[in-house]
Amino acid sequence: MARGQRKSLDEKIEAKQEIIDALLTRIESEKAELAELLEAKRLKELESVSEMIEEYGLEPDEVAQALQQFLDSKQQEEASA
């Protein structure tokens, strides 16, 4: 039974390096797509918060103050627990 010509060690190394390079390119592409999806999610969440602020007729400083009060009270609860 005839077999194909065996690859030299250098050819095997080169083939593996090409596979690794292709995978690294793919990883970078997937990372970029993930970053885009995360940014889209963040913008959607911010839009939802913005709509809520507008719906209640609040000013940004009022929202910031309310959040700060909430965080302060939460921090006090955690400190006393």
N, C-alpha and C positions, 0 to 999 in steps of 0.2 A: 504494500500500500504506500503510495507516494505521498509525501507530506510537502507542504509549501516550504519555501526557503525560510530558515529561521532568521529572526531579526537579531541584529547585533545588539550588544549592551547599550551602545550609544543611541541606536534607534529606539530602543525601549525607553531609555531616559528621556529622549526628545518627545516621544509620544506621551509619556506621563506629564511632562512639563506643559505640553499643549493642552492636555485635559485640565490641568490645574489652572492654567491661564484662562481657559474658557469658563471654568467654574467661578473664578474670581471676578471675571467680567459680569457673569450672571448675578453674583452676589451684589455687586455694586448697583446693577440695574434694579434688583429687588429692593435694595435699601432706598434708592431714590423713589421708587414707587411707594414704598411704605411711608416715607417722609411726606409725600404728596397726600396720601390718605389721612395721615395724622393731622396735617395742616387743614385739610378739608373738614375733618371732624371738629377741630378746634374752632374754626370759623363758624361752623353750624351751631356749636354750643354758645359761642359769643353772641351770635345773632339771636339766639333764644333768650339770653339774658338781656340783651339790648331791647328786645321787644317787650319783655316784662317790665323793664325800667320805664320805657315809654308808656306802656299801658297804665302804669300806676302814677305817671306824671312826676317821677322823681328826678332829681338832679344828680349828676355823678358824685358830687361831694356828699350828698345824703346817703347814697348807696355805700360809698367808701366808709363813712362814719358808722353805718349800721353793721357792715361787715367787721369793722374793727371792734365794735362792742361785742359782737358775737364771738369773735376770736379771743378777746380778753376774758369773757365769761367762761368759755370752753377751757382756756388755759388755767383759770382759777380752779375749775372743777377737777382738772387732771392733777393739779398740784395738791389739792386737798384729799385726793383719793389714795 
